[in-house]
């Protein structure tokens, strides 16, 4: 949520700064003298003065927020799972766990076009898999085999408990049967 808000603030900030710069350049160059006169008249009124101060304060607040975001430490590291052993710390990236999930699920016959999403919870890893399957295998048996294979493989390879594996069957793939032609 905060990322969306930050992107929106950056977009608004960029538009306001661009508009202010263009208006200032047009007023200074004299190519559009109406803008210079309008700014002078607008700044001379009470409403204009309050508006200019409000816009200025908003731009300063947005600038401070953007400055804070750029100076924040650790925002560029990819998410990982941290474990501590007797010998030191181990960090496994979420991307690695997703690739291991795809590898394990891909071993199951009848599963095609896999996508995986991994999230870390207190109880362990939560795995969500989206798959296309062939229409020749029982879907409940196939998904149960995928769940069993992924859970066992991830726990064996990473040593991290898997709390649950959710499999979403998006569609089936029509198997292409080729008839041999005898002449």
mmCIF file of the C-alpha atoms, coordinates in Angstrom:
data_MODEL
# 
_entry.id   MODEL 
# 
loop_
_atom_site.group_PDB 
_atom_site.id 
_atom_site.type_symbol 
_atom_site.label_atom_id 
_atom_site.label_alt_id 
_atom_site.label_comp_id 
_atom_site.label_asym_id 
_atom_site.label_entity_id 
_atom_site.label_seq_id 
_atom_site.pdbx_PDB_ins_code 
_atom_site.Cartn_x 
_atom_site.Cartn_y 
_atom_site.Cartn_z 
_atom_site.occupancy 
_atom_site.B_iso_or_equiv 
_atom_site.pdbx_formal_charge 
_atom_site.auth_seq_id 
_atom_site.auth_comp_id 
_atom_site.auth_asym_id 
_atom_site.auth_atom_id 
_atom_site.pdbx_PDB_model_num 
ATOM 1   C CA . UNK A 1 1   ? 0.000  0.000   0.000   1.00 0.00 ? 1   UNK A CA 1 
ATOM 2   C CA . UNK A 1 2   ? 2.772  2.438   0.877   1.00 0.00 ? 2   UNK A CA 1 
ATOM 3   C CA . UNK A 1 3   ? 4.544  1.666   -2.401  1.00 0.00 ? 3   UNK A CA 1 
ATOM 4   C CA . UNK A 1 4   ? 1.459  2.677   -4.359  1.00 0.00 ? 4   UNK A CA 1 
ATOM 5   C CA . UNK A 1 5   ? 1.127  5.838   -2.277  1.00 0.00 ? 5   UNK A CA 1 
ATOM 6   C CA . UNK A 1 6   ? 4.812  6.654   -2.803  1.00 0.00 ? 6   UNK A CA 1 
ATOM 7   C CA . UNK A 1 7   ? 4.489  6.170   -6.562  1.00 0.00 ? 7   UNK A CA 1 
ATOM 8   C CA . UNK A 1 8   ? 1.408  8.383   -6.614  1.00 0.00 ? 8   UNK A CA 1 
ATOM 9   C CA . UNK A 1 9   ? 3.204  11.087  -4.605  1.00 0.00 ? 9   UNK A CA 1 
ATOM 10  C CA . UNK A 1 10  ? 6.208  10.915  -6.911  1.00 0.00 ? 10  UNK A CA 1 
ATOM 11  C CA . UNK A 1 11  ? 3.933  11.219  -9.954  1.00 0.00 ? 11  UNK A CA 1 
ATOM 12  C CA . UNK A 1 12  ? 2.072  14.235  -8.514  1.00 0.00 ? 12  UNK A CA 1 
ATOM 13  C CA . UNK A 1 13  ? 5.335  15.826  -7.420  1.00 0.00 ? 13  UNK A CA 1 
ATOM 14  C CA . UNK A 1 14  ? 6.833  15.388  -10.882 1.00 0.00 ? 14  UNK A CA 1 
ATOM 15  C CA . UNK A 1 15  ? 3.789  16.904  -12.571 1.00 0.00 ? 15  UNK A CA 1 
ATOM 16  C CA . UNK A 1 16  ? 3.692  19.895  -10.213 1.00 0.00 ? 16  UNK A CA 1 
ATOM 17  C CA . UNK A 1 17  ? 7.404  20.596  -10.567 1.00 0.00 ? 17  UNK A CA 1 
ATOM 18  C CA . UNK A 1 18  ? 7.176  20.261  -14.359 1.00 0.00 ? 18  UNK A CA 1 
ATOM 19  C CA . UNK A 1 19  ? 4.206  22.642  -14.516 1.00 0.00 ? 19  UNK A CA 1 
ATOM 20  C CA . UNK A 1 20  ? 5.928  25.160  -12.238 1.00 0.00 ? 20  UNK A CA 1 
ATOM 21  C CA . UNK A 1 21  ? 9.118  25.023  -14.273 1.00 0.00 ? 21  UNK A CA 1 
ATOM 22  C CA . UNK A 1 22  ? 7.295  25.444  -17.585 1.00 0.00 ? 22  UNK A CA 1 
ATOM 23  C CA . UNK A 1 23  ? 5.250  28.365  -16.250 1.00 0.00 ? 23  UNK A CA 1 
ATOM 24  C CA . UNK A 1 24  ? 8.373  29.979  -14.797 1.00 0.00 ? 24  UNK A CA 1 
ATOM 25  C CA . UNK A 1 25  ? 10.322 29.569  -18.022 1.00 0.00 ? 25  UNK A CA 1 
ATOM 26  C CA . UNK A 1 26  ? 7.457  30.959  -20.083 1.00 0.00 ? 26  UNK A CA 1 
ATOM 27  C CA . UNK A 1 27  ? 7.109  33.947  -17.740 1.00 0.00 ? 27  UNK A CA 1 
ATOM 28  C CA . UNK A 1 28  ? 10.854 34.644  -17.669 1.00 0.00 ? 28  UNK A CA 1 
ATOM 29  C CA . UNK A 1 29  ? 11.388 34.324  -21.398 1.00 0.00 ? 29  UNK A CA 1 
ATOM 30  C CA . UNK A 1 30  ? 8.581  36.738  -22.176 1.00 0.00 ? 30  UNK A CA 1 
ATOM 31  C CA . UNK A 1 31  ? 7.210  34.469  -24.897 1.00 0.00 ? 31  UNK A CA 1 
ATOM 32  C CA . UNK A 1 32  ? 3.921  34.257  -23.050 1.00 0.00 ? 32  UNK A CA 1 
ATOM 33  C CA . UNK A 1 33  ? 3.623  37.579  -21.189 1.00 0.00 ? 33  UNK A CA 1 
ATOM 34  C CA . UNK A 1 34  ? 0.082  36.760  -20.080 1.00 0.00 ? 34  UNK A CA 1 
ATOM 35  C CA . UNK A 1 35  ? 1.430  34.085  -17.710 1.00 0.00 ? 35  UNK A CA 1 
ATOM 36  C CA . UNK A 1 36  ? 3.794  36.550  -16.034 1.00 0.00 ? 36  UNK A CA 1 
ATOM 37  C CA . UNK A 1 37  ? 1.007  39.097  -15.580 1.00 0.00 ? 37  UNK A CA 1 
ATOM 38  C CA . UNK A 1 38  ? -1.426 36.448  -14.341 1.00 0.00 ? 38  UNK A CA 1 
ATOM 39  C CA . UNK A 1 39  ? 1.095  35.116  -11.778 1.00 0.00 ? 39  UNK A CA 1 
ATOM 40  C CA . UNK A 1 40  ? 1.739  38.667  -10.545 1.00 0.00 ? 40  UNK A CA 1 
ATOM 41  C CA . UNK A 1 41  ? -1.975 39.410  -10.179 1.00 0.00 ? 41  UNK A CA 1 
ATOM 42  C CA . UNK A 1 42  ? -2.698 36.030  -8.597  1.00 0.00 ? 42  UNK A CA 1 
ATOM 43  C CA . UNK A 1 43  ? 0.118  36.372  -6.035  1.00 0.00 ? 43  UNK A CA 1 
ATOM 44  C CA . UNK A 1 44  ? -1.193 39.814  -5.051  1.00 0.00 ? 44  UNK A CA 1 
ATOM 45  C CA . UNK A 1 45  ? -4.531 38.472  -3.788  1.00 0.00 ? 45  UNK A CA 1 
ATOM 46  C CA . UNK A 1 46  ? -5.194 36.786  -0.457  1.00 0.00 ? 46  UNK A CA 1 
ATOM 47  C CA . UNK A 1 47  ? -6.460 33.586  -2.136  1.00 0.00 ? 47  UNK A CA 1 
ATOM 48  C CA . UNK A 1 48  ? -3.419 33.527  -4.395  1.00 0.00 ? 48  UNK A CA 1 
ATOM 49  C CA . UNK A 1 49  ? -1.032 33.953  -1.496  1.00 0.00 ? 49  UNK A CA 1 
ATOM 50  C CA . UNK A 1 50  ? -2.673 31.121  0.470   1.00 0.00 ? 50  UNK A CA 1 
ATOM 51  C CA . UNK A 1 51  ? -2.645 28.908  -2.631  1.00 0.00 ? 51  UNK A CA 1 
ATOM 52  C CA . UNK A 1 52  ? 1.036  29.548  -3.297  1.00 0.00 ? 52  UNK A CA 1 
ATOM 53  C CA . UNK A 1 53  ? 1.940  28.804  0.327   1.00 0.00 ? 53  UNK A CA 1 
ATOM 54  C CA . UNK A 1 54  ? -0.191 25.627  0.327   1.00 0.00 ? 54  UNK A CA 1 
ATOM 55  C CA . UNK A 1 55  ? 1.365  24.352  -2.894  1.00 0.00 ? 55  UNK A CA 1 
ATOM 56  C CA . UNK A 1 56  ? 4.822  25.191  -1.562  1.00 0.00 ? 56  UNK A CA 1 
ATOM 57  C CA . UNK A 1 57  ? 4.256  23.331  1.700   1.00 0.00 ? 57  UNK A CA 1 
ATOM 58  C CA . UNK A 1 58  ? 2.833  20.304  -0.129  1.00 0.00 ? 58  UNK A CA 1 
ATOM 59  C CA . UNK A 1 59  ? 5.837  20.242  -2.476  1.00 0.00 ? 59  UNK A CA 1 
ATOM 60  C CA . UNK A 1 60  ? 8.221  20.465  0.491   1.00 0.00 ? 60  UNK A CA 1 
ATOM 61  C CA . UNK A 1 61  ? 6.450  17.587  2.277   1.00 0.00 ? 61  UNK A CA 1 
ATOM 62  C CA . UNK A 1 62  ? 6.496  15.426  -0.853  1.00 0.00 ? 62  UNK A CA 1 
ATOM 63  C CA . UNK A 1 63  ? 10.171 16.302  -1.386  1.00 0.00 ? 63  UNK A CA 1 
ATOM 64  C CA . UNK A 1 64  ? 11.007 15.263  2.179   1.00 0.00 ? 64  UNK A CA 1 
ATOM 65  C CA . UNK A 1 65  ? 9.122  11.970  1.711   1.00 0.00 ? 65  UNK A CA 1 
ATOM 66  C CA . UNK A 1 66  ? 10.978 11.222  -1.535  1.00 0.00 ? 66  UNK A CA 1 
ATOM 67  C CA . UNK A 1 67  ? 14.283 12.137  0.131   1.00 0.00 ? 67  UNK A CA 1 
ATOM 68  C CA . UNK A 1 68  ? 13.500 9.764   3.008   1.00 0.00 ? 68  UNK A CA 1 
ATOM 69  C CA . UNK A 1 69  ? 12.704 6.946   0.563   1.00 0.00 ? 69  UNK A CA 1 
ATOM 70  C CA . UNK A 1 70  ? 15.989 7.371   -1.289  1.00 0.00 ? 70  UNK A CA 1 
ATOM 71  C CA . UNK A 1 71  ? 18.042 7.573   1.907   1.00 0.00 ? 71  UNK A CA 1 
ATOM 72  C CA . UNK A 1 72  ? 16.383 4.586   3.585   1.00 0.00 ? 72  UNK A CA 1 
ATOM 73  C CA . UNK A 1 73  ? 18.824 1.732   4.208   1.00 0.00 ? 73  UNK A CA 1 
ATOM 74  C CA . UNK A 1 74  ? 18.049 -1.839  3.178   1.00 0.00 ? 74  UNK A CA 1 
ATOM 75  C CA . UNK A 1 75  ? 15.199 -1.110  0.812   1.00 0.00 ? 75  UNK A CA 1 
ATOM 76  C CA . UNK A 1 76  ? 17.020 -2.621  -2.167  1.00 0.00 ? 76  UNK A CA 1 
ATOM 77  C CA . UNK A 1 77  ? 17.665 -6.107  -0.801  1.00 0.00 ? 77  UNK A CA 1 
ATOM 78  C CA . UNK A 1 78  ? 15.447 -8.845  -2.193  1.00 0.00 ? 78  UNK A CA 1 
ATOM 79  C CA . UNK A 1 79  ? 13.233 -10.673 0.303   1.00 0.00 ? 79  UNK A CA 1 
ATOM 80  C CA . UNK A 1 80  ? 14.795 -13.751 1.813   1.00 0.00 ? 80  UNK A CA 1 
ATOM 81  C CA . UNK A 1 81  ? 14.326 -16.410 4.455   1.00 0.00 ? 81  UNK A CA 1 
ATOM 82  C CA . UNK A 1 82  ? 16.912 -16.199 7.219   1.00 0.00 ? 82  UNK A CA 1 
ATOM 83  C CA . UNK A 1 83  ? 18.025 -19.187 9.273   1.00 0.00 ? 83  UNK A CA 1 
ATOM 84  C CA . UNK A 1 84  ? 20.589 -19.447 12.015  1.00 0.00 ? 84  UNK A CA 1 
ATOM 85  C CA . UNK A 1 85  ? 22.704 -22.590 12.426  1.00 0.00 ? 85  UNK A CA 1 
ATOM 86  C CA . UNK A 1 86  ? 25.566 -23.544 14.732  1.00 0.00 ? 86  UNK A CA 1 
ATOM 87  C CA . UNK A 1 87  ? 28.000 -22.399 12.043  1.00 0.00 ? 87  UNK A CA 1 
ATOM 88  C CA . UNK A 1 88  ? 26.400 -19.089 11.095  1.00 0.00 ? 88  UNK A CA 1 
ATOM 89  C CA . UNK A 1 89  ? 23.524 -17.509 9.216   1.00 0.00 ? 89  UNK A CA 1 
ATOM 90  C CA . UNK A 1 90  ? 21.858 -18.809 6.049   1.00 0.00 ? 90  UNK A CA 1 
ATOM 91  C CA . UNK A 1 91  ? 19.785 -16.624 3.732   1.00 0.00 ? 91  UNK A CA 1 
ATOM 92  C CA . UNK A 1 92  ? 17.680 -18.201 0.996   1.00 0.00 ? 92  UNK A CA 1 
ATOM 93  C CA . UNK A 1 93  ? 15.954 -15.846 -1.410  1.00 0.00 ? 93  UNK A CA 1 
ATOM 94  C CA . UNK A 1 94  ? 12.239 -16.185 -2.063  1.00 0.00 ? 94  UNK A CA 1 
ATOM 95  C CA . UNK A 1 95  ? 13.069 -16.487 -5.760  1.00 0.00 ? 95  UNK A CA 1 
ATOM 96  C CA . UNK A 1 96  ? 15.187 -19.569 -5.016  1.00 0.00 ? 96  UNK A CA 1 
ATOM 97  C CA . UNK A 1 97  ? 12.318 -21.174 -3.115  1.00 0.00 ? 97  UNK A CA 1 
ATOM 98  C CA . UNK A 1 98  ? 9.938  -20.366 -5.990  1.00 0.00 ? 98  UNK A CA 1 
ATOM 99  C CA . UNK A 1 99  ? 12.324 -21.991 -8.489  1.00 0.00 ? 99  UNK A CA 1 
ATOM 100 C CA . UNK A 1 100 ? 12.655 -25.072 -6.273  1.00 0.00 ? 100 UNK A CA 1 
ATOM 101 C CA . UNK A 1 101 ? 8.855  -25.215 -6.118  1.00 0.00 ? 101 UNK A CA 1 
ATOM 102 C CA . UNK A 1 102 ? 8.600  -25.108 -9.907  1.00 0.00 ? 102 UNK A CA 1 
ATOM 103 C CA . UNK A 1 103 ? 11.255 -27.821 -10.200 1.00 0.00 ? 103 UNK A CA 1 
ATOM 104 C CA . UNK A 1 104 ? 9.439  -30.137 -7.789  1.00 0.00 ? 104 UNK A CA 1 
ATOM 105 C CA . UNK A 1 105 ? 6.005  -29.543 -9.312  1.00 0.00 ? 105 UNK A CA 1 
ATOM 106 C CA . UNK A 1 106 ? 7.398  -29.991 -12.824 1.00 0.00 ? 106 UNK A CA 1 
ATOM 107 C CA . UNK A 1 107 ? 8.402  -33.555 -11.956 1.00 0.00 ? 107 UNK A CA 1 
ATOM 108 C CA . UNK A 1 108 ? 4.770  -34.583 -11.689 1.00 0.00 ? 108 UNK A CA 1 
ATOM 109 C CA . UNK A 1 109 ? 3.503  -36.090 -14.935 1.00 0.00 ? 109 UNK A CA 1 
ATOM 110 C CA . UNK A 1 110 ? 0.574  -34.217 -16.446 1.00 0.00 ? 110 UNK A CA 1 
ATOM 111 C CA . UNK A 1 111 ? 1.423  -30.752 -15.086 1.00 0.00 ? 111 UNK A CA 1 
ATOM 112 C CA . UNK A 1 112 ? 2.375  -27.980 -17.507 1.00 0.00 ? 112 UNK A CA 1 
ATOM 113 C CA . UNK A 1 113 ? 2.976  -24.210 -17.468 1.00 0.00 ? 113 UNK A CA 1 
ATOM 114 C CA . UNK A 1 114 ? 3.601  -23.665 -13.767 1.00 0.00 ? 114 UNK A CA 1 
ATOM 115 C CA . UNK A 1 115 ? 3.760  -20.442 -11.789 1.00 0.00 ? 115 UNK A CA 1 
ATOM 116 C CA . UNK A 1 116 ? 4.560  -20.268 -8.084  1.00 0.00 ? 116 UNK A CA 1 
ATOM 117 C CA . UNK A 1 117 ? 4.265  -17.697 -5.328  1.00 0.00 ? 117 UNK A CA 1 
ATOM 118 C CA . UNK A 1 118 ? 5.891  -18.169 -1.933  1.00 0.00 ? 118 UNK A CA 1 
ATOM 119 C CA . UNK A 1 119 ? 5.119  -16.324 1.275   1.00 0.00 ? 119 UNK A CA 1 
ATOM 120 C CA . UNK A 1 120 ? 6.704  -16.770 4.676   1.00 0.00 ? 120 UNK A CA 1 
ATOM 121 C CA . UNK A 1 121 ? 4.502  -17.132 7.741   1.00 0.00 ? 121 UNK A CA 1 
ATOM 122 C CA . UNK A 1 122 ? 5.215  -18.078 11.351  1.00 0.00 ? 122 UNK A CA 1 
ATOM 123 C CA . UNK A 1 123 ? 3.991  -21.643 10.745  1.00 0.00 ? 123 UNK A CA 1 
ATOM 124 C CA . UNK A 1 124 ? 6.268  -22.064 7.708   1.00 0.00 ? 124 UNK A CA 1 
ATOM 125 C CA . UNK A 1 125 ? 6.215  -21.493 3.987   1.00 0.00 ? 125 UNK A CA 1 
ATOM 126 C CA . UNK A 1 126 ? 2.932  -21.013 2.195   1.00 0.00 ? 126 UNK A CA 1 
ATOM 127 C CA . UNK A 1 127 ? 3.136  -22.047 -1.443  1.00 0.00 ? 127 UNK A CA 1 
ATOM 128 C CA . UNK A 1 128 ? 0.634  -21.121 -4.126  1.00 0.00 ? 128 UNK A CA 1 
ATOM 129 C CA . UNK A 1 129 ? 0.958  -22.881 -7.472  1.00 0.00 ? 129 UNK A CA 1 
ATOM 130 C CA . UNK A 1 130 ? -0.921 -22.090 -10.661 1.00 0.00 ? 130 UNK A CA 1 
ATOM 131 C CA . UNK A 1 131 ? -0.829 -24.839 -13.249 1.00 0.00 ? 131 UNK A CA 1 
ATOM 132 C CA . UNK A 1 132 ? -2.216 -26.067 -16.516 1.00 0.00 ? 132 UNK A CA 1 
ATOM 133 C CA . UNK A 1 133 ? -2.810 -29.814 -16.592 1.00 0.00 ? 133 UNK A CA 1 
ATOM 134 C CA . UNK A 1 134 ? -3.504 -32.356 -19.253 1.00 0.00 ? 134 UNK A CA 1 
ATOM 135 C CA . UNK A 1 135 ? -7.057 -33.583 -19.264 1.00 0.00 ? 135 UNK A CA 1 
ATOM 136 C CA . UNK A 1 136 ? -6.096 -37.257 -19.086 1.00 0.00 ? 136 UNK A CA 1 
ATOM 137 C CA . UNK A 1 137 ? -5.268 -37.453 -15.364 1.00 0.00 ? 137 UNK A CA 1 
ATOM 138 C CA . UNK A 1 138 ? -7.580 -37.156 -12.371 1.00 0.00 ? 138 UNK A CA 1 
ATOM 139 C CA . UNK A 1 139 ? -7.259 -33.569 -11.138 1.00 0.00 ? 139 UNK A CA 1 
ATOM 140 C CA . UNK A 1 140 ? -7.668 -34.391 -7.398  1.00 0.00 ? 140 UNK A CA 1 
ATOM 141 C CA . UNK A 1 141 ? -4.974 -37.093 -7.609  1.00 0.00 ? 141 UNK A CA 1 
ATOM 142 C CA . UNK A 1 142 ? -2.704 -34.867 -9.690  1.00 0.00 ? 142 UNK A CA 1 
ATOM 143 C CA . UNK A 1 143 ? -2.954 -31.856 -7.374  1.00 0.00 ? 143 UNK A CA 1 
ATOM 144 C CA . UNK A 1 144 ? -2.467 -34.032 -4.293  1.00 0.00 ? 144 UNK A CA 1 
ATOM 145 C CA . UNK A 1 145 ? 0.688  -35.482 -5.859  1.00 0.00 ? 145 UNK A CA 1 
ATOM 146 C CA . UNK A 1 146 ? 1.933  -31.956 -6.651  1.00 0.00 ? 146 UNK A CA 1 
ATOM 147 C CA . UNK A 1 147 ? 1.298  -30.884 -3.052  1.00 0.00 ? 147 UNK A CA 1 
ATOM 148 C CA . UNK A 1 148 ? 3.080  -33.929 -1.635  1.00 0.00 ? 148 UNK A CA 1 
ATOM 149 C CA . UNK A 1 149 ? 6.032  -33.599 -4.034  1.00 0.00 ? 149 UNK A CA 1 
ATOM 150 C CA . UNK A 1 150 ? 6.519  -29.855 -3.422  1.00 0.00 ? 150 UNK A CA 1 
ATOM 151 C CA . UNK A 1 151 ? 6.202  -30.107 0.357   1.00 0.00 ? 151 UNK A CA 1 
ATOM 152 C CA . UNK A 1 152 ? 8.633  -33.016 0.641   1.00 0.00 ? 152 UNK A CA 1 
ATOM 153 C CA . UNK A 1 153 ? 11.172 -31.552 -1.782  1.00 0.00 ? 153 UNK A CA 1 
ATOM 154 C CA . UNK A 1 154 ? 11.234 -28.084 -0.222  1.00 0.00 ? 154 UNK A CA 1 
ATOM 155 C CA . UNK A 1 155 ? 11.511 -29.374 3.326   1.00 0.00 ? 155 UNK A CA 1 
ATOM 156 C CA . UNK A 1 156 ? 14.339 -31.728 2.295   1.00 0.00 ? 156 UNK A CA 1 
ATOM 157 C CA . UNK A 1 157 ? 16.322 -29.168 0.267   1.00 0.00 ? 157 UNK A CA 1 
ATOM 158 C CA . UNK A 1 158 ? 15.836 -25.995 2.335   1.00 0.00 ? 158 UNK A CA 1 
ATOM 159 C CA . UNK A 1 159 ? 15.144 -27.399 5.799   1.00 0.00 ? 159 UNK A CA 1 
ATOM 160 C CA . UNK A 1 160 ? 12.254 -24.953 6.154   1.00 0.00 ? 160 UNK A CA 1 
ATOM 161 C CA . UNK A 1 161 ? 8.842  -26.326 7.164   1.00 0.00 ? 161 UNK A CA 1 
ATOM 162 C CA . UNK A 1 162 ? 6.043  -25.929 4.628   1.00 0.00 ? 162 UNK A CA 1 
ATOM 163 C CA . UNK A 1 163 ? 2.695  -25.149 6.249   1.00 0.00 ? 163 UNK A CA 1 
ATOM 164 C CA . UNK A 1 164 ? 0.571  -25.674 3.159   1.00 0.00 ? 164 UNK A CA 1 
ATOM 165 C CA . UNK A 1 165 ? 0.679  -25.948 -0.617  1.00 0.00 ? 165 UNK A CA 1 
ATOM 166 C CA . UNK A 1 166 ? -2.236 -24.563 -2.581  1.00 0.00 ? 166 UNK A CA 1 
ATOM 167 C CA . UNK A 1 167 ? -2.687 -25.683 -6.188  1.00 0.00 ? 167 UNK A CA 1 
ATOM 168 C CA . UNK A 1 168 ? -4.890 -23.740 -8.577  1.00 0.00 ? 168 UNK A CA 1 
ATOM 169 C CA . UNK A 1 169 ? -5.694 -25.541 -11.815 1.00 0.00 ? 169 UNK A CA 1 
ATOM 170 C CA . UNK A 1 170 ? -6.191 -22.742 -14.318 1.00 0.00 ? 170 UNK A CA 1 
ATOM 171 C CA . UNK A 1 171 ? -7.109 -24.856 -17.320 1.00 0.00 ? 171 UNK A CA 1 
ATOM 172 C CA . UNK A 1 172 ? -6.420 -28.070 -19.160 1.00 0.00 ? 172 UNK A CA 1 
ATOM 173 C CA . UNK A 1 173 ? -4.224 -28.547 -22.170 1.00 0.00 ? 173 UNK A CA 1 
ATOM 174 C CA . UNK A 1 174 ? -5.571 -30.524 -25.061 1.00 0.00 ? 174 UNK A CA 1 
ATOM 175 C CA . UNK A 1 175 ? -3.150 -33.291 -25.810 1.00 0.00 ? 175 UNK A CA 1 
ATOM 176 C CA . UNK A 1 176 ? -2.222 -33.455 -29.448 1.00 0.00 ? 176 UNK A CA 1 
ATOM 177 C CA . UNK A 1 177 ? -2.681 -36.942 -30.723 1.00 0.00 ? 177 UNK A CA 1 
ATOM 178 C CA . UNK A 1 178 ? -0.909 -37.627 -33.956 1.00 0.00 ? 178 UNK A CA 1 
ATOM 179 C CA . UNK A 1 179 ? -2.303 -40.394 -36.090 1.00 0.00 ? 179 UNK A CA 1 
ATOM 180 C CA . UNK A 1 180 ? 0.220  -42.342 -37.996 1.00 0.00 ? 180 UNK A CA 1 
ATOM 181 C CA . UNK A 1 181 ? -0.616 -42.555 -41.592 1.00 0.00 ? 181 UNK A CA 1 
ATOM 182 C CA . UNK A 1 182 ? -0.172 -45.819 -43.381 1.00 0.00 ? 182 UNK A CA 1 
ATOM 183 C CA . UNK A 1 183 ? -0.227 -45.883 -47.117 1.00 0.00 ? 183 UNK A CA 1 
# 
